[in-house]
Amino acid sequence: MERLKSVGHIMLSEIKDLAETLSPRLIEIRRHIHANPELSGQEYQTAAYVAGVLSSCGLSVQEAIGKTGVIGHLPGSGEDKRILALRTDMDALPIQERTNLDFSSRKPGVMHACGHDVHTTLGLGAAMVLSRLSQPLPGKVRFLFQPAEEIAQGASWMVQDGVMRDVSAVFGVHVFPSIPASCVGIRYGALTAAADDLEIFIQGESGHGARPHEAIDAIWIASQVVTTLQQAISRTQNPLRPIVLTIGQISGGRAPNVIADQVRMSGTVRSLHPETHANLPQWIENLVTNVCHTYGAKCEVNYRRGVPSVQNDPKLTQILEEASREAWGNDKVQILTEPSLGAEDFSLYLQHAPGSMFRLGVGYDDGFNPPLHHPEFKVNESAIVTGVVTLAYAAYKYWQQPG
């Protein structure tokens, strides 16, 4: 055991030294990607850039995986047959940047406002570090550079193209501005929510606005549907298993004095627990149907499954926690007590292998840390080395565990 700790300490020291040496290059990579953002499914230049960096590290590279995704293969020594995947994402958002950085987006209306430029840099940095180790890792590392996370499609495309074939475990990372830079957030269990799409169509009967009793008012019934859904969540669902249902769009009606005969509503449904997630479509359809039938209207409910909740594997999460504590000390590791109701298609990889995602702090000490998806979102670049070391050292520690 003492020998293993000594070897681990030597490996951590080497990984840290490599990451620090590479730091200027990593910042250069991040700024290049930030200045040249591409929307989901359009990451052609980013993918070509990623492939070039991976090739320069001596990795074998596959392009056009998952449409615009890239895979890098690090062979290892072959002592262990397991394959570890490290997943990062590449796409930007349709947001006009307002950071005034010297390397701000050169594309009007497109911005890396969710930190995927950093994620891509972390994946490349981990590849650069692990490929330079004095002793190769026992097993293979498969670096997954995924497109289209922001539209929750890229992971599905990648999986369809076989990126998870023979993978034994997968690690992921997401930046978080509310956590200070140089700190790591670890979460056991549910990290993010399942996110589904909901569309409701209500069919009433038109009539004169002065004689509502002769019509079936689709707008009024729609308001009853929205109210009933919100009230029913609080009174019929387990409050320890949260559900967030938001109707974000509603349209109907033709004139101020004409009772609307049709209303269309759409929204999002978020949940954390798999059992709750499984029951939501039928529960919502029953509620909506009962309200509409009570008042003589017809309805159609379309519930579309999105991505499931990210459920971090306990053993792999422990590896991430131990790697972070050994690398940065206990005071730089936060055990996150609450999940996020945001969504992450990293969860689709977890249907094929166990995995865990950690939060990388990128916040500034001055307290001005706009949230993700904000036009003034910025990243403290000192976090890049933290993220690269954490990923690389967790990869090393993975092979110290029995298969």
Order of alpha helices (4+ residues) and beta strands (2+ residues): alpha-alpha-beta-beta-beta-alpha-beta-alpha-beta-beta-beta-beta-beta-alpha-beta-beta-beta-alpha-beta-beta-alpha-beta-beta-alpha
